[in-house]
Amino acid sequence: MRGCKESSRLASEARERRLTWRERLSLRIHVLLCGLCKTYMRQMAKMFAIARIAGDPEVRYASSVKLSPDAKERIKKKLSES
């Protein structure tokens, strides 16, 4: 099983590329057992959902996010509300 450091790295990489099945399985097992990493994954998902709402609904990967200054301000506002 992977530790938190490796799992958080994989969770971040999952936003940039498709993980291998072994990486996905390992990450899922770790997240099932680790509340901190589960929270981290939820927060990341929420952040990307906000980015999709504020910008392009087709956004899936971090490298494809292109936001206007107005969209960035709306995201900051939404994040501060949660």
BELKAPE-V112694 format. One record per residue. RES is the residue in one letter. PHI is phi in degrees with one decimal (NA if undefined). BURIAL is 1 if it has 16 or more other ideal C-beta (glycine too) atoms within 10 Angstrom, else 0. Layout:
BEGIN
res: [RES & RES]
phi: [PHI & PHI]
burial: [BURIAL & BURIAL]
END
This chain:
BEGIN
res: [M & R & G & C & K & E & S & S & R & L & A & S & E & A & R & E & R & R & L & T & W & R & E & R & L & S & L & R & I & H & V & L & L & C & G & L & C & K & T & Y & M & R & Q & M & A & K & M & F & A & I & A & R & I & A & G & D & P & E & V & R & Y & A & S & S & V & K & L & S & P & D & A & K & E & R & I & K & K & K & L & S & E & S]
phi: [NA & -82.9 & -88.0 & -62.4 & -60.6 & -66.0 & -66.4 & -67.8 & -63.7 & -64.1 & -61.1 & -68.5 & -63.2 & -62.5 & -82.2 & -107.5 & -152.9 & -81.3 & -73.9 & -68.8 & -64.3 & -66.5 & -63.8 & -62.0 & -62.7 & -60.4 & -64.4 & -61.6 & -62.5 & -61.9 & -64.6 & -63.1 & -99.0 & -120.9 & -64.3 & -64.5 & -70.1 & -61.3 & -62.7 & -58.5 & -63.5 & -63.3 & -64.4 & -63.4 & -61.9 & -63.9 & -62.2 & -70.4 & -63.6 & -64.1 & -61.8 & -65.5 & -64.8 & -76.1 & -120.6 & -97.3 & -65.3 & -89.8 & -64.0 & -125.5 & -111.0 & -57.5 & -67.6 & -96.2 & -81.1 & -127.3 & -114.5 & -76.6 & -57.5 & -64.3 & -64.1 & -62.0 & -66.1 & -63.3 & -64.5 & -57.7 & -64.5 & -63.2 & -65.6 & -72.9 & -76.9 & -85.8]
burial: [0 & 1 & 0 & 0 & 0 & 0 & 1 & 1 & 0 & 1 & 1 & 0 & 0 & 1 & 1 & 0 & 0 & 0 & 0 & 0 & 0 & 0 & 1 & 0 & 0 & 1 & 1 & 0 & 0 & 1 & 1 & 0 & 0 & 1 & 0 & 0 & 1 & 0 & 0 & 1 & 1 & 0 & 0 & 1 & 0 & 0 & 1 & 1 & 0 & 1 & 1 & 0 & 0 & 1 & 1 & 0 & 0 & 0 & 1 & 0 & 0 & 0 & 0 & 0 & 1 & 0 & 0 & 0 & 0 & 0 & 1 & 0 & 0 & 1 & 1 & 0 & 0 & 1 & 0 & 0 & 0 & 0]
END
